[in-house]
Amino acid sequence: MNPVSFTKTALREIKHIIASKNIPAEYGLRVGVKGGGCAGIEYVIGFDKKNATDVAFDLQNIPVFIEKKNFMHLIGIEVDFYEGSDVRGFVFNNGVTKQPDV
């Protein structure tokens, strides 16, 4: 089981970026987090080489790398891609929904 899932829209955009930006074959998709203080964590995505401390998995022939220290923060995260008239980019959905007030 992969810790992070990707929507079809996100996968299509990732493949488009790889093809159009000529991402080198030795690079994979890095998914991670930064921060963690009072403001919480921020999810990040980009292309990078594999590090010795990475957990790696394959996503439709795209290598995905996650630093071991970030692994627990990413379990259950879904990566989507949003393209609207106002903004365009990757969106991280963590499945947390606000419970109705009782």
C-alpha positions, 0 to 999 in steps of 0.5 A: 500500500502506498502512503500517498494516493494521487487522483487521475487529474494529479497523475495527468499533470505530473506526467505532463510536467515530466514530459514538458520540462524534460525531468531527468530519468534519475529524478523522481517525484518527492512528496514531503512536509515542512514546518511543524511548529505553531503554524502546522505542517505544509505539504510539498511536492517536486522532483528530486534524486533519491536519498539514502533515507527515503522510502520509495514506491512506484506510481505508474512508472513514476518513482515517488520518494518520501523522507522516512521522517515525513512518512507518518505525516503523509499516510492517507494523504490524497494529492489532487490537481486544481485548475481554476480561473483564480489559481492552479496547482496541487492540492493535498487532501487529508480526509479530515472533515469538520464535524457538525456542531451539536 
